[in-house]
Amino acid sequence: MHIHSKTGRKMKVLATAIQKGGQGKTKIALHLGFWGLELGLKVLFVDLDPQNAEVDLESDTLVDTSDGNVIGNLSGTLRDLAQINGCPLPADGAVASGLFDAKDDRKPVYFQENGAFIQVDSKLAYLQFNAKTFPEKMAIVRKKFEQLAEHFDVCIIDTGPGNLYPLVVALGLSDHVIAPCEMDNNAIAGLGSLTANVLKVRKASGMSFELAPLGILPNMIQKDRARHIRSLNDLRNKSAWKNHVLPVELYYRAAIDESETRPVWRTVRGESKSAAAEEMVLACMYIYKLVGLERKEQ
């Protein structure tokens, strides 16, 4: 599904998703967005992972995330980056739950000139799937994305492992879904539950939206563990998912864990030539190629 703005520009949408936590979705999402910025593209991050968003137990409203509460890994990183770059963090910036509200007209917050984000909020965690209202909610989000497409070239959506509602919306909006997957049976099983649950939602809602193509990205592979290498080979060659596995992979590298407000291919001295950097660049290049994003002419 391609989203066209009124001006005819096209915004590509990439989502990271798998129904198991700890697979590296947020790190991959950040690096995909950072790569778009490297290419000179205008990048929008949408954080749909409410697992770390604080909840206000005294009312039905969300905690004011502008007060520095724990708000989620992706949103927290981008807020830090905004402060590093001297960008203001307005209290009325767009939040994820607002995407489902036709009357919410808050705008994304910029963390640098060509990069902005829609912050996760705890209200998102309260959204419950309702087959009768889902088509209406989906239409609201689609319209908002059409408006966002006037300002951005690529949108990176990070999803959480729990709440199925925003996850299905992300998959319904995306051009491609990247599923980072560790080499263990539970993670691989999470691929099956993801597909099964989304199909159930589509059937229950009566909607015929196309699901984005799935690209499985083997992640955090440990070369010295025979089980990891065996699982990788089985995933690529024997599993039911073999046709969805990307021809790139990421090995466990401490440098990726340590990269926060900058991509692993950037260090304080400039470009990194480390194995972690090279592997991540190859992965990002391949994924961007899947959706037809090319380097813009200067």
C-alpha positions in Angstrom: 0.0 0.0 0.0 1.4 3.3 -1.1 0.2 6.6 0.5 0.0 9.6 -1.8 -0.4 13.1 -0.6 -2.5 15.7 -2.3 0.6 17.1 -3.9 1.4 13.7 -5.5 4.4 12.9 -3.3 4.7 9.4 -2.0 5.7 8.5 1.6 7.0 5.0 2.1 6.1 3.3 5.4 8.3 0.7 7.1 7.2 -1.0 10.4 9.2 -3.2 12.7 7.0 -5.9 14.3 7.1 -9.3 15.9 4.9 -10.6 18.7 7.8 -11.3 21.1 9.7 -8.8 23.1 13.4 -8.3 23.2 14.0 -8.9 19.5 15.6 -5.6 18.7 12.7 -3.9 17.0 13.4 -0.4 18.4 17.1 -0.5 17.5 16.3 -1.6 14.0 13.6 1.1 13.7 16.0 3.8 14.9 18.7 2.7 12.4 16.3 2.5 9.5 15.3 6.1 10.3 18.8 7.2 10.7 19.7 5.7 7.3 16.9 7.7 5.7 18.4 10.8 7.1 21.8 9.8 5.7 20.2 9.6 2.3 18.8 13.1 2.6 15.2 12.0 3.1 12.7 13.6 5.4 12.0 11.0 8.1 9.0 10.6 10.5 9.2 8.1 13.4 5.9 6.8 14.8 6.2 5.1 18.2 3.4 2.6 18.7 5.1 0.7 21.5 3.5 1.7 24.8 5.2 -0.9 27.0 7.3 1.7 28.9 4.8 4.5 28.9 3.7 5.6 32.4 0.1 5.4 33.4 -1.8 7.9 35.6 -3.7 5.7 38.0 -5.7 8.7 39.3 -7.6 9.3 36.1 -8.3 8.0 32.6 -5.9 10.4 31.1 -2.3 9.8 30.2 0.7 11.1 32.1 2.0 14.4 30.6 5.0 12.9 28.7 6.5 16.3 28.4 7.5 16.2 32.0 10.3 13.7 31.4 8.5 10.5 32.5 9.5 7.1 31.2 7.9 7.1 27.8 9.3 4.3 25.8 12.7 3.5 24.2 12.1 5.1 20.8 10.4 8.2 22.0 12.9 8.6 24.8 15.9 8.4 22.4 14.4 10.9 20.0 13.6 13.3 22.9 17.2 13.1 24.0 18.3 13.7 20.4 16.1 16.8 20.2 17.7 18.2 23.3 21.2 17.5 22.0 20.3 19.3 18.8 18.7 22.2 20.6 15.2 21.5 19.2 12.2 22.5 21.3 10.0 19.9 22.8 6.5 21.4 22.8 4.0 20.2 25.3 1.4 19.9 22.6 3.4 17.6 20.3 1.6 14.7 18.6 1.1 11.5 20.5 0.3 8.1 19.1 -3.2 7.7 20.5 -4.1 11.0 18.7 -3.7 9.2 15.4 -7.0 7.4 16.1 -8.8 10.7 17.0 -10.1 12.7 14.1 -10.3 15.9 16.2 -6.6 15.6 17.3 -4.6 18.0 15.1 -1.3 18.0 17.0 1.8 18.0 14.9 5.0 15.8 15.0 7.9 17.1 17.0 11.2 17.7 15.2 14.4 16.3 16.7 16.5 17.7 13.8 15.9 19.6 10.6 14.7 16.6 8.5 13.6 14.3 11.3 10.4 14.3 13.4 8.5 11.9 15.6 5.1 11.1 17.0 5.6 10.1 20.6 4.1 7.1 22.3 1.7 7.7 25.2 0.1 5.5 27.8 -3.4 6.1 26.4 -2.3 4.0 23.4 -2.1 1.0 25.8 -5.8 1.4 26.6 -7.0 1.0 23.1 -9.1 -2.1 22.7 -9.9 -3.8 19.5 -13.6 -3.5 18.5 -14.6 -5.1 15.2 -17.4 -2.6 14.7 -15.3 0.5 15.1 -12.0 -0.7 13.7 -12.8 0.2 10.1 -13.7 3.8 11.2 -10.5 4.1 13.3 -8.4 2.7 10.4 -9.9 5.3 8.1 -9.0 8.1 10.5 -5.4 6.9 10.7 -5.1 6.5 6.9 -6.3 10.1 6.4 -3.8 11.4 8.8 -1.0 9.5 7.1 -2.1 11.0 3.8 -1.6 14.5 5.4 1.8 13.4 6.8 2.8 12.3 3.3 2.9 15.9 2.3 5.8 16.5 4.6 7.9 13.3 4.8 9.5 10.8 2.4 9.6 7.9 4.8 7.8 6.8 7.9 9.3 4.3 10.4 6.8 2.7 12.8 7.9 0.9 15.9 5.4 -1.5 17.4 5.2 -3.3 20.7 4.7 -7.1 21.4 1.5 -6.7 23.4 -1.3 -4.5 22.2 -2.6 -6.0 18.9 -4.7 -2.9 18.0 -1.9 -0.5 17.0 0.1 -3.5 15.6 -2.6 -4.3 13.1 -2.9 -0.7 12.1 0.8 -0.5 11.5 0.7 -3.6 9.3 -2.2 -2.2 7.4 -0.4 1.1 6.7 3.0 -0.3 5.8 4.8 -0.9 2.5 7.0 -3.5 4.2 7.2 -5.0 7.7 10.6 -5.9 9.1 10.5 -8.6 11.8 13.8 -8.8 13.7 14.1 -12.3 15.0 16.6 -13.9 17.4 17.6 -17.5 16.7 15.4 -19.2 19.2 12.2 -21.2 18.9 10.1 -18.8 20.9 11.0 -15.9 18.7 10.3 -17.9 15.5 7.0 -18.9 17.0 6.2 -15.2 17.5 6.1 -14.9 13.7 3.3 -17.4 13.5 1.3 -15.7 16.2 1.7 -12.3 14.5 0.3 -13.5 11.2 -2.5 -15.5 12.9 -3.7 -12.7 15.0 -3.7 -10.2 12.2 -5.7 -12.5 10.0 -8.2 -12.9 12.9 -8.6 -9.1 13.1 -9.1 -8.8 9.4 -11.8 -11.5 9.4 -13.5 -10.1 12.5 -13.6 -6.5 11.2 -14.6 -7.5 7.7 -11.9 -5.4 6.2 -10.0 -6.4 3.1 -6.9 -4.4 3.6 -3.7 -5.9 2.2 -1.1 -6.9 4.7 2.4 -5.6 3.9 5.1 -8.0 2.8 7.0 -9.5 5.7 10.8 -9.5 5.8 12.4 -11.5 8.6 15.7 -10.0 9.7 17.8 -12.6 11.6 19.2 -10.6 14.5 21.6 -10.8 17.5 23.1 -14.0 16.1 26.0 -15.4 18.1 28.6 -17.0 15.9 30.1 -19.0 18.7 26.8 -20.7 19.5 26.2 -23.7 17.2 22.5 -23.6 18.0 22.2 -20.1 16.6 24.0 -21.0 13.4 21.9 -24.2 13.0 18.7 -22.2 13.6 19.7 -19.6 11.1 20.3 -22.2 8.4 17.0 -23.9 9.2 15.1 -20.6 9.1 16.6 -19.8 5.7 16.3 -23.2 4.1 13.8 -25.5 5.9 11.2 -23.4 7.8 7.8 -22.3 6.6 9.2 -18.8 6.6 12.1 -19.4 4.3 10.7 -17.3 1.5 10.4 -14.3 3.8 13.9 -14.3 5.3 16.0 -11.3 4.1 19.4 -12.1 2.6 21.1 -9.9 5.3 21.6 -10.6 8.9 22.9 -8.9 12.1 25.2 -10.6 14.5 25.4 -9.8 18.2 27.7 -6.8 18.5 28.2 -4.8 21.7 28.5 -1.6 19.5 24.9 -1.9 18.6 23.8 -2.1 22.2 25.8 1.0 23.0 24.5 3.1 20.1 21.8 5.4 21.3 21.3 8.8 19.9 23.5 8.1 16.9 23.7 5.1 14.5 26.3 2.5 14.9 28.0 3.6 11.7 28.6 7.0 13.2 31.1 7.6 16.0 32.4 10.8 17.6 35.1 10.7 15.0 33.0 10.2 12.0 32.3 7.0 10.1 32.8 3.6 11.7 34.3 0.7 9.7 33.4 -1.9 12.4 31.7 -5.1 11.6 28.6 -3.9 13.4 28.5 -0.8 11.2 29.0 -2.6 8.0 26.3 -5.2 8.8 23.8 -2.6 9.8 24.4 -0.5 6.7 24.0 -3.5 4.4 20.7 -4.3 6.2 19.4 -0.8 5.9 20.4 -0.5 2.2 18.7 -3.7 1.4 15.5 -2.8 3.2 15.3 0.6 1.6 15.8 -1.1 -1.8 12.7 -3.2 -1.0 10.5 -0.1 -1.0 12.3 1.7 -3.8 13.9 4.4 -1.8 17.1 5.7 -3.4 19.6 8.4 -2.6 18.4 11.8 -3.5 20.5 13.8 -5.9 22.2 16.7 -4.2 
